[in-house]
Amino acid sequence: MAIETTGRYLVLLPETDVNSGISALTNSTGIRAVARAADFESHAFTSEELESSEASVFDRLGVAVVSLDPDQVQSVRSACAAHQPLLDIQPERVVYAINQGAGSGLSSEYLRGYRDAASHLYDQATPQEQQPPGER
């Protein structure tokens, strides 16, 4: 199965100095519009804020999500190799919690077992109605 990507890249920044990582990223790529989660209430972006920037930085994670052309990707890779404050660059992958397509690995036998286990847990966790002694 082929790895599905978004077309963007994840750039790992140093946890101890995110600012120097952002500077190295902007210097090596020419990116200027950087949105930082730390600048927003609850450290959360809105979709409009994400779309209006060239890079989105998740300060607490030390990760920047960026759209880059091939020359910019090479420039960031060079910066990582030169031990500048950029640690790594990887394509942003699409990951699904549960693949429901063919070959998902969730056979009907597995799903029946899961259902039975959940039913058993429910039966054990909920009080049973009072039944006459002969019907228990």
N, C-alpha and C positions, 0 to 999 in steps of 0.2 A: 504494500500500500504506500503510495507516494505521500510525502509530507506536504501538507497544505500550509502556505504562508500568506500573510496579509499584504506583503509588498513593503512593509515597514521593517525597521530594525530596532532591536533592543541593545542599548549601549550601557554597559555596567560602569558605574561611577564609583569612586572611592567612598566608602561609608563615612570615613572620618573627615572628608573635605569635599562635599558635593559641589561646592562653589568652584573649586579648581577643576573638577571634572567638567562642569558646564563651560567654563572658560576654554578648556582644551577642545571640547566638542565644537564650540562656536568658532574658535580659531582654525580648526582643521577642516571645517565644512563651509564656513561662511554663513551659517544659519544665524539669524538675529531674533526671530520671533520665538521666544521660549516661554512656555507656560509652566509654572511650578505649582505643584499641589499645595505646597506650604503657603502660597499666597492666597489661597481660597479658604472660605469658611469650611470647617470640618475636613480640610485637606482633600476636597473632592472637586473634580472638574465637572462642568456641564458639557453636553455634546457640542454646543456652540463654541465653548472655550477650546475644546480639543481640536475642532476643525479650523479655528482661526490661527493656530500656531504651527510652526514648522517642527517644533519639538515639545514634547510633554514630559516633564520631569517629576517622578515620584520620589520626593526627597527621602522619605522614611525607608524606602526600598533601595535607594541609590541606583535607580534605573531611569534612563531616558528612552522614550519611544519616539523614533524619528523616521521621516520619509527622506530617503537619500537616493541620489542618482549614483551610477556605478563609480564615477570619479570620487564622489564624496565617501562612498563605502571604502574605497582603497585608501583614501586619506586617513580615515578613522582607523583602519587596520594598521597602517604605518605608525600612527600615533600610539596604538596599543603595543606594537612591537618595540617601539622606542622607549617603553616604560614611562610614557607621559601619564597624567592622571586619568587616563581612560584604560579600563582593565580588560574589556572584551566587547565584541560586537557579534550579534547573532541575528539571523532573520526572525521576525516575530511569527511564531507558529499559531495555527488555528488548532485548538484542542477542544474536543467534545467530551462532556461528562459521560455520556452513554451513547455509543454508536448503535443505532437501531437498524442499520442496514444489514445486508447479507454479509456473513462472515464477521459479525460483531463480537462473537465469542459468548453470547448470551443465548444458550440453547433453551429450548422449551423445557427440557429436564431441569436445567439450572433454575429457570424462573419458577417452575412448580415447587422446587425445594425451597427457594427463597420465600414464596408465598406461604408454604407450610410452616416454615420457621417463624415468619411474622405472625401467623395465626396462633401458633403455640405461645409465643411471647405475649400476645394480647390476652389469650386465655389465662395465662399465669399471672398477669398483672392486674386483671380486672376481677373484682369480687363476683363470685357466682351467686346466682339467686338461691335463696333457701329452698332446698329440695327436700321432699319427704325422705326419711331414712332409707326406705327401700329402693329409691330411684337414684341413688348417688353412684 
